[in-house]
Amino acid sequence: MTLGAAVAALDFDGDGIPDDYEQARGTDFEEPADGAADLDGDGYDGVAEYVMDTNPHNSAPFEI
């Protein structure tokens, strides 16, 4: 059995959020500060929003 190599998600700015997620959610993949920022004032920083797969620009817990 041959296992394929895992491909790590790109994170250009090193903020802990993959570039593709940042581009899809409207944050800047070249700005490391947005990983620690709470852009929508809901108490969760950008990394937490990524882990929970929520929108960093919407303070509602889930998108409807």
C-alpha positions, -999 to 999 in steps of 0.1 A, spaced: 0 0 0 13 34 -9 2 65 10 1 99 -7 20 128 8 -1 152 29 -2 187 14 -1 215 40 -24 244 34 -5 276 24 -3 303 50 17 332 34 14 355 64 20 329 91 -11 338 111 -24 303 114 -52 307 88 -48 291 54 -47 315 25 -76 299 7 -99 304 37 -87 340 41 -95 347 4 -129 331 6 -138 350 38 -125 384 27 -95 387 49 -60 395 37 -37 365 33 -7 389 34 -17 406 67 -6 386 98 -26 408 122 -60 395 111 -53 361 127 -54 377 161 -81 403 153 -118 401 162 -131 416 131 -168 413 139 -167 419 177 -181 385 187 -152 376 210 -135 352 186 -102 361 168 -96 351 132 -79 318 141 -109 308 163 -133 318 134 -112 296 111 -113 266 135 -150 269 140 -156 276 103 -175 307 110 -175 341 91 -150 366 106 -172 394 94 -205 381 108 -211 380 146 -239 355 143 -228 321 155 -238 304 122 -246 317 88 -282 312 77 
